[in-house]
Amino acid sequence: MTKTQISWQELSPTTLADLLSRSQVMDFGLRPLYNGMKRIAGPAFTVKCPAGDNLMLHAAIYRAPPGSVIVVESADCNFAVAGGNVCAVAQENGIAGFVVDGVIRDIGEARERGFPVIARGVVPIPGGKNILTPLNAEAVRCGGVSVMPGDMVVGDEEGVIVVPKQSMEEILKLAQSKAKKDSETSLEEWQDAHRKKIDEILAKKGYIT
């Protein structure tokens, strides 16, 4: 990638959402857990945590490659799958962030360190460490989206997008082109084109003013 090209980290979920189907957008219940969180972007490292158990996420922070986003399918929101020390170790090991269909704890520590966490909320009680499940070996269900190992995950306050691994090259090129065009279009130019488009739609539907 040349220096003039836009990286995944620089692409807003809204830009990507315009190029993907609704099935690739996680539901609105998954949100950044603190204000000012930086955007998450990286290939998915998938983890499944059964109800009340967090063993495999704790194993994943030592096994996920640097730059990856750990994506967790958690079976409930009653027990935290991670806390401040787990987030700190993940950050030290180069993990880009967590996207958790569940809850964590010690969010103040993650916020202080600037470690990105997108999840459903915060609960102070931790889960147990008893159940083995495969790591990064199969799809997980997170925010209503099926996420495969290696899929590109991009998330911030606008939402979380999952780009299938097989479509990443095509979507990246389209998104780069769209982002560049958007950045070069003034509000006045956008408004002129937008009003023309809306007026044409209204006219076709018989709305005359």
C-alpha positions in Angstrom: 0.0 0.0 0.0 1.4 3.4 -1.0 1.5 6.3 1.4 -1.3 8.0 -0.6 -3.7 5.1 0.0 -6.1 5.1 2.9 -5.7 2.3 5.5 -8.5 0.3 7.2 -7.8 2.4 10.4 -8.6 5.5 8.5 -11.9 4.2 7.0 -15.1 5.0 8.9 -17.6 2.3 9.5 -20.1 4.5 7.7 -18.0 4.5 4.6 -17.7 0.7 4.7 -21.4 0.2 5.5 -22.3 1.9 2.2 -20.5 -0.9 0.4 -21.8 -3.9 2.4 -25.1 -5.6 3.3 -26.9 -5.1 6.6 -25.8 -8.6 7.6 -22.2 -7.3 7.9 -23.0 -4.6 10.5 -23.2 -5.5 14.2 -26.3 -4.5 16.1 -26.3 -1.1 18.0 -26.0 -2.9 21.4 -22.2 -3.2 20.9 -20.7 0.2 21.6 -17.4 1.7 22.7 -17.3 1.5 26.5 -15.7 4.9 27.0 -15.8 8.3 25.2 -13.0 9.2 22.9 -12.0 5.6 22.1 -9.8 5.3 19.1 -11.1 3.3 16.1 -10.5 -0.5 16.1 -9.3 -2.0 12.9 -7.7 -5.4 12.3 -8.2 -9.1 11.3 -10.5 -11.0 13.6 -9.1 -13.6 16.0 -12.2 -15.5 17.1 -13.1 -16.7 20.6 -16.1 -18.4 22.1 -16.8 -18.1 25.8 -19.6 -20.3 27.2 -22.0 -18.8 29.8 -20.1 -17.8 32.9 -16.7 -18.7 31.6 -13.8 -16.7 30.2 -10.9 -19.2 30.0 -10.4 -19.0 26.2 -10.3 -15.2 26.0 -7.6 -15.2 28.7 -5.8 -17.8 26.6 -6.3 -15.7 23.4 -4.4 -12.7 24.6 -1.1 -14.7 24.5 -1.9 -16.4 21.1 -3.5 -13.7 18.9 -1.1 -12.1 16.5 -0.2 -8.4 17.0 -2.6 -6.1 15.2 -5.5 -8.5 15.4 -8.9 -7.7 16.9 -10.1 -10.3 19.4 -13.8 -11.0 18.6 -15.7 -12.8 21.4 -19.0 -14.6 21.3 -20.1 -14.7 25.0 -23.1 -16.7 26.0 -24.3 -14.2 28.6 -24.0 -10.8 30.1 -23.9 -11.8 33.7 -20.2 -12.4 34.1 -17.3 -10.3 32.8 -15.0 -12.1 30.3 -12.1 -9.7 30.9 -10.8 -7.1 33.3 -8.1 -4.4 33.5 -5.1 -6.7 33.6 -6.3 -8.8 30.7 -6.8 -5.6 28.6 -3.3 -4.4 29.7 -1.6 -7.6 28.7 -3.5 -7.7 25.4 -2.3 -4.1 24.7 1.2 -5.0 25.6 1.1 -7.9 23.2 0.0 -5.7 20.3 -3.7 -6.6 20.2 -5.7 -3.9 18.5 -8.7 -4.2 20.7 -11.6 -6.3 21.9 -15.1 -6.6 20.3 -17.2 -8.6 22.8 -20.7 -9.8 22.5 -20.9 -9.7 26.3 -19.5 -7.6 29.2 -16.2 -6.8 30.8 -15.1 -5.1 34.0 -12.5 -2.5 35.1 -13.3 -0.3 32.2 -11.6 2.6 33.9 -8.3 0.8 33.6 -8.9 0.2 29.9 -9.8 3.8 29.4 -6.7 5.0 31.3 -4.5 2.9 29.0 -6.4 3.8 25.9 -7.1 0.2 25.1 -10.1 -0.1 22.7 -13.1 -2.2 23.9 -16.4 -2.5 22.2 -18.9 -4.6 24.2 -22.5 -4.6 25.6 -21.6 -3.2 28.9 -19.8 -3.6 32.2 -20.4 -6.0 35.1 -18.0 -6.2 38.1 -18.2 -10.0 38.7 -15.8 -12.2 36.7 -16.5 -15.5 35.0 -14.8 -18.9 35.7 -12.0 -20.6 33.8 -13.2 -24.1 33.2 -14.3 -24.7 29.6 -12.1 -25.4 26.5 -13.3 -24.2 23.1 -11.4 -23.8 19.8 -9.4 -20.6 19.3 -9.5 -18.8 16.0 -10.7 -22.0 14.3 -14.4 -21.3 13.4 -16.9 -18.6 13.0 -18.3 -16.8 16.0 -21.6 -14.9 16.3 -21.0 -11.4 17.5 -23.5 -8.6 17.4 -25.7 -10.6 15.1 -22.9 -11.1 12.5 -21.1 -14.3 11.7 -17.3 -13.5 12.0 -14.7 -15.8 10.5 -11.1 -15.9 11.5 -9.2 -13.3 9.4 -12.3 -11.2 8.5 -11.5 -7.5 8.8 -13.2 -5.8 11.7 -13.6 -2.0 11.9 -15.4 -0.3 14.8 -15.8 3.0 16.6 -18.7 5.1 17.9 -20.5 4.7 14.5 -20.7 1.0 14.9 -18.8 -2.2 14.0 -18.4 -3.5 10.4 -17.2 -7.0 9.4 -15.6 -7.3 5.9 -15.4 -11.0 4.8 -11.9 -12.1 4.2 -12.6 -13.1 0.6 -13.9 -9.6 -0.2 -11.3 -7.5 1.7 -9.2 -6.5 -1.3 -12.3 -5.4 -3.4 -14.0 -3.6 -0.5 -10.8 -1.8 0.5 -10.3 -0.4 -3.0 -13.9 0.7 -3.2 -13.8 2.3 0.2 -10.6 4.1 -0.5 -12.1 5.6 -3.6 -15.3 6.6 -1.9 -13.4 8.2 1.1 -11.2 10.1 -1.3 -14.2 11.4 -3.3 -16.1 12.4 -0.1 -13.1 14.3 1.3 -12.8 16.3 -2.0 -16.5 17.2 -2.1 -17.5 20.4 -0.4 -20.7 20.7 1.5 -22.1 23.1 -1.2 -21.3 20.5 -3.9 -22.9 17.7 -1.9 -26.0 19.8 -1.2 -26.5 20.6 -4.8 -26.2 17.0 -5.9 -28.3 15.8 -2.9 -31.1 18.2 -3.6 -31.2 17.3 -7.2 -31.4 13.6 -6.4 -34.2 14.1 -3.8 -36.2 16.4 -6.1 -36.0 13.8 -8.9 -37.2 11.0 -6.5 -40.1 13.2 -5.2 -41.1 14.1 -8.8 -41.2 10.4 -9.8 -43.4 9.7 -6.9 -45.8 12.5 -7.9 -44.8 15.0 -5.1 -45.0 18.4 -6.7 -44.3 21.7 -4.8 
